[in-house]
Amino acid sequence: MLNSWDKWMAKKHKKVKLRCQKGIPPSLRGRAWLYLSGGKVKREQNHGKFQELDSQPGDPKWLDVIERDLHRQFPFHEMFVARGGHGQQDLFRVLKAYTLYRPEEGYCQAQAPIAAVLLMHMPAEDAFWGLVQICEKYLPGYYSAGLEAIQLDGEILYALLRQVSPVAHRHLKKHKLEPILYMTEWFMCAFSRTLPWASVLRVWDMFLCEGVKIIFRVGLVLLRCMLGSQEKLKACQGLYETMELLRAIQPRYMQEGFLVGEVIELAVSERDIEKEHLAQLRHWKETRGDLHCKSPPRMHGAKAIMTAEPPSRQDLRQKPTIIVESPLASTSDVDGGREETKVWKNTKEEQKSKKTAPPPQGTANQYPAPSGLSPLLKDAPLQRSNESLSSAEHDTYL
């Protein structure tokens, strides 16, 4: 599929979408996320840009804040458990590079968990371009000063809730519970700090394929499950109790199988979100004036990104991230000079013997299996990165 990505997206997008809904295999997840987000194309079109940004010192104003946030990102994951370890170093590099890439935007704390999730599945350069695409295409304006975009999406979520769960909407309206109080972390971190790890991965698979409507659907499903009936509302008779309930969502509603099924079945489309976006934008201008931050238009998923910026086949071509040299090749190189001399001298003699020699009774294996590990591989440590200490899946670090 990745070898002919443009054809699949153009002619078989429904099948790509269905496969993302079923869950991307762990061994392919990093590469698939990079292709879905458009980060692969962005990286090829800006060859060497990350290395250039990585070599620069960065703005001290942002570096201090980033360093203070490093140990807070998935502290029980083996990539980030050690202070100054390779995971924290790569996270620092990615976030610093983004502040240099978008100096007018700088750094927002909610970008750190987004970058950390990406780093669990791909190298630092790929994670950087994945972060760029999420910030610019999927969630534009979320991490800008003033957080106007997230406030606007909070009002969109609140309006959509009226259709999905009138009971929950009336309860929140009765207690004057503003959306910004409970949905900010959900949306800005793409639920990476809220859901169990298995559910986070499934939500991200769909989010990077279909766009921000998946984030809205997850929020609506959780609100409906927690506040969607009078029986459930008996436990939260005030604003404080409601907030505590939404901070401690019952695990059964966040379980992978239940949540993904509810999200897929919920009928909230891109058109619904855009229609409500225009309505809330008009209301914002009437009550608060014009937006101070002019964000680029939001792209609803992988197909919209590819349509807006058609890539070349060269940009989509797969390139190996890790190249392993065969031990046989290294040993042959050492004796290459002597072997070449022998072969050159004995060429004529071999040709004569081939003509006169009888046919062989059996052919021996020209490359017998080595009895032990080669010196190059014997001392090399075996490295494996789990996605999370609580995850049952064991993925390789791509």
C-alpha positions, 0 to 999 in steps of 0.5 A: 500500500505504501509503495503506491500511496497516491493511487490508494488515496485517489482510488481506494481511500475508503479501504485505507479509511477502513483499515485505519478504523480496524487499527494499523499494525504496530510494525507499520504504524510509524510509517503509516502515520508519516504518510497519512499526515503528509509528513513524508512529503514535507520531509522530502520537500525540505531535505536537510531542514531539520538538521539545519534547525537542530544545529542552531542554539534556539531561543533561551526563552523557549529552551528553559520551558521545554527542559522543565517539561521533558520529565513530565511526558510519559514518565513511566515509558522506557524512552522517557524514564531516564533524565537526559536519556535518548528519549528526552534528548530527541523530544528536546530536539524536536520541540526546539526545532519547532520553535525555530521553524515557527518562531511567531508561534513558539512552544506550547506545553500541549505540543510535548505529549503530541511530539512524545507519542510520535517519537515512540513510533519514528525517528526525531526528524520524522516526528518533527515533520509529523508535529508540523503537520498536526499543528498546521493542517489538523489542529491549526491555531491550537498552540498559538497565543490566546488559544482562540482556536481551541475556544472556538472548537469548544463552542463547536463541541458544545453545539454538536452535543445538543444534537448528540445528547440533549440531556448532557447539553442541558446539564452543562448549560444549567450549571454554566460549565464552559467547554474550555474547562473540560475539553482543552486537554482532550483536544490539544493533546489529542486524548494522549493524556486521557485515554488508555494507551491501546485506545490512544493508538486506535484514536490516532490511527483514525484521527490522522486518516480522517481528521479532527472530526475523530477528536470531536466524536471521541469528546461527544461519546465521552460526554454522552456516556458520562452525562447522557441520562438522568440516572447518571446525573444524580451523582453530579448535582453541581458544577464541582461534581460535574467537573470531578466526574469528567476528570475521572471518566469510567474505564469501561467507556474508554476501553478500546473496543467500546470507544472505537465502535461508538466513535465509528457509529457516531454520525458527525461529519466534516460538513457538520463541523464546518457548518457549526464552525461558520456559525460560531465564528459569526457569533464570536465576531458579534460578541468579541470582535475579530480573531487576533490569530489568523490560522490557516484553513483546517484540513480534514484528514489525509485525503484533503491534505494530499488533494490540497498539496499533490505530491510527486512520486519521488516524494512518496518513494520509500527509503530505508531508515536503517541500513544493516550491512551483511557480516559476509560483505565485511569479511570479504572486503578485508581479504578482497585484495588477496582474493582478487589476485588469486582469482585473476591468476587462476581464471584460465586454469579453472576454465580448463579444469571445467572442460575436463572435470567430470560432473559433480556428484553433489554441490556443497553450500557455498555460504555455510551458516556461521557457527556464532555471531560475527564480532560486529554483532556479538557486542551490540546491545539488543534494543527494543522500545515498548510503546508504554509500560501498560501496553500489551503490544511490543513494537520496534522503534522505527 
